[in-house]
Amino acid sequence: MPVNYKDYNINNTTFMGTLSDKSTQSDETDFKKEILIVEDQFIEAHDLQLILEKANYNVIGIVRSVDQALDAIQTQKPDLVFLDIMLKGDKNGIYLAHILKEKNIGFIFISANSSKRILDQAKTTQPYGFIVKPFREQDILTTLEIAFYRQKYSLESQLMQQLELKNELTELINSNLKLEEALLAFAKIIQTFICFDYLEVGFVNAEQYSNLGIIRKNIDQYQIISVQKFSQIADISIKELNETYVKSQIDIKPIIYSEESLINNFQAAPIKGIISHNFGIKSYLVFPLSIALSQRFCFTFYSRNFNVYSDENLKLLSNLENTFSQFISRFYSSEKIIVETKEIPQKKEKIENTKSGFEGIIGNSSQMVTVFNYIKKVAPSDTSVLILGESGTGKEKIAKSIHDLSPRKDKPLIIINCGAIPENLAESLLFGHEKGAFTGALEKRIGKFELANGGTIFLDEIGEMPLELQVKLLRVLQEREIERVGGLMPIKIDVRIIAATNKNLEEEVAAGRFRMDLYYRLHVFPIMVPSLKKRKEDIPELADYFIKVYSERMSRKVPTLSDNALQQITNYDWPGNIRELEHLIQRTLLLTEGNTIKAIEFSPSSKMHAQQNTDSFSIKTILENERDYILYILKKCNGKISGAGGAAEILDIHPSTLNSKIKKLEIKREIS
């Protein structure tokens, strides 16, 4: 995760003394890690080479351009690349970073460019580190050691995911399920690895549209959408569907469509436009594959969010192509298969949809579905997790779910609020102390980490942890051992670390309040929990849940929430998130007489906040009005730009002019 340190005053002591000698330098007898330097400035490249060779790394070369770097990689694959962003030639380091990522070669950016636009572009490549020139020796070595740590866990995680998915699909292939049951089970299995809101499957048939759809209704419920059902949803006859399908381009290679490419694809493949329009799709991944008898079959994953799919998704699917082919051969025959238009109940125990492991987490919005998928992905491993989100979003419940779904579920989950630990007692509280270790230590005390042995430690509000304690925590993560205060011998422990914060840790690192090495140790698998204002479709379900919970506690009949009251809480901005909603419902029940909540009585501070939102008003500019009008026409045309019935024809402008306006006004991000 790139951090622009140049714009901040960095406390030089933050990064010093972080690593033991054995972690920063390899032993002479150890295998030397091989590093390639891609840097067009001779002095910086030479200084970097000296630092690396002094630390016993093997620099296999220094190159000045992307083309030279590609030639060098063909000859000898490095373990890691130090990569400048601005290079000689017409290609920059960001271009090369995408290629390195495809080849599973880790890289660290080094750059003097502090432009936010450039840094944001670099961030999308997911580097293992980022250093702004001029760099210091300790920064280089610390970043490098963390990069190898993250690379190791990233590759292990990818292999584990691939193996887990293959095993689950193989079990499904060997089952006695019928096609419709198998498709629903397939959807549930693949969802954890490739997120989707709608999945389209079927043989590529030039004569008619015969694909089946699987729509995700919520976290644990899927439904088959037959051609007949889709015809009803889209309000288009089957004949029109067939005609649209026949004139649609068929992708013969795996590909991802989003933003501008998605809009353009609607013209080439209008059947995709119909699906996207009816299900609110903003990106999709097409994965065709060839099977026996020269037949082709296609899986298309659709999402209601922008830029959901990545090259990693394509790579995962490609690696499992044989398993997918076995699934198709097992459940599809050469005869035409007609699936009834109905929701298929899941009867078999092994494919039952339950929310087991997610107890207490309410919500079926696309944002929360993504969170659920991340939890299921990371829970089985021992990878460190960093949960990010505003106060009151339920980060502790996310941590509990990860623990409950992990192999450590029968061991303790120890919760520590880092912001509430007294500094003078912190070390004793976390790591314990021996009798007589200090004045008042009348008996031995077992610390939180030792109590959690075999289980999980949840470090809530990790951003509040003092720097001195961060040093000790880093050592625990590196060495997997603790030492009681007053103890003579270290104690080996086996704990998984889950941390959470509502702070921007990148800014905390840059300001010298949080250690860079600890940040990257924790940031192996981040999960962003959305704020309540970004998942308002979950508010009715959350409100019903809290109404039932507190009604039971008050031993009263559960009242109903009127439409007016529901409208009130839906329109509110919720700066305090779910915690604020919970407290408001509790307060409302105390004030409500009868069996209906007719209105919500907000607290004075809440009213003030709501009034500020209501009062905000701005007059739109000519460009904003033009943008809204073009967006309206594009939606009416299902994203079609040129040709008969296209937006350009209706607006009476040339298609290329409309494309320029779409790009200039950034309309592509809002087409649904």
Secondary structure, DSSP 8 states (H G I E B T S, - for coil): -----TTS---GGGSTT-S-HHHHS--TTS---EEEEE-S-HHHHHHHHHHHHHTT-EEEEEESBHHHHHHHHHHS--SEEEEESS-BSS--HHHHHHHHHHTT-EEEEEES---HHHHHHHHTT--S-EEESS--HHHHHHHHHHHHHHHHHHHHHHHHHHHHHHHHHHHHHTS---HHHHHHHHHHHHHTTS--SEEEEEE--SSS---EEEEEEETTEEEEE-HHHHHHHHT--HHHHHHHHHTS----S-EEEETHHHHHHHHH-HHHHHHHHHHT--EEEEEEEEEGGGEEEEEEEEESSTT---HHHHHHHHHTHHHHHHHHHHH--SS-----SS-----SGGG----TT-TT----SHHHHHHHHHHHHHTTS---EEEE--TTS-HHHHHHHHHHTSTTTTS-EEEEEGGG--TTTHHHHHH-B-TTSSTT--S-B--HHHHTTTSEEEEETGGGS-HHHHHHHHHHHHHSEE--BT-SS-EE---EEEEEESS-HHHHHHTTSS-HHHHHHHTTEEEE---GGG-GGGHHHHHHHHHHHHHHHTT----EE-HHHHHHHHHS--TTHHHHHHHHHHHHHHH--SSEE------HHHHHHHHHHHH------HHHHHHHHHHHHHHHTTT--SSTT-HHHHHTS-HHHHHHHHHHTTGGGG--
